[in-house]
Amino acid sequence: MTDRKAGAPPRRFTRATLAEFDGKVAGRPVLVAFEGKVYDVTGSYPWHGGWHWGCALAGRDESGKMDETVHGREMLARVTCVGELVEDDRGPQS
């Protein structure tokens, strides 16, 4: 996994905020959450348009679903971790 810029605090995404990055708005990053971390999959062809080969959706927490896709959790090693998924502005998602 490639992490965000060294020294930068992690960006926090609620489910509502994450939903804004579903691949439907041109020029906006395409993000997906997995096991509490948020990844930028914008440059990953399988996530073009916010769909991962029709099996997973961007802008959502895909924990528990990635192993069912053509490219599972191992594909996250090739993209950048940009933050963490939180319940609200107070702390990490459990």
Stockholm file with secondary structure:
# STOCKHOLM 1.0

chainA/1-94         MTDRKAGAPPRRFTRATLAEFDGKVAGRPVLVAFEGKVYDVTGSYPWHGGWHWGCALAGRDESGKMDETVHGREMLARVTCVGELVEDDRGPQS
#=GR chainA/1-94 SS CEESSTTCCCEEECHHHHGGGSSCSTTSCCEEEETTEEEECTTCGGGGGGEETTTEETTSBCTTTGGGSSSCGGGGGGSEEEEEEEEETTEECC
#=GC SS_cons        CEESSTTCCCEEECHHHHGGGSSCSTTSCCEEEETTEEEECTTCGGGGGGEETTTEETTSBCTTTGGGSSSCGGGGGGSEEEEEEEEETTEECC
//
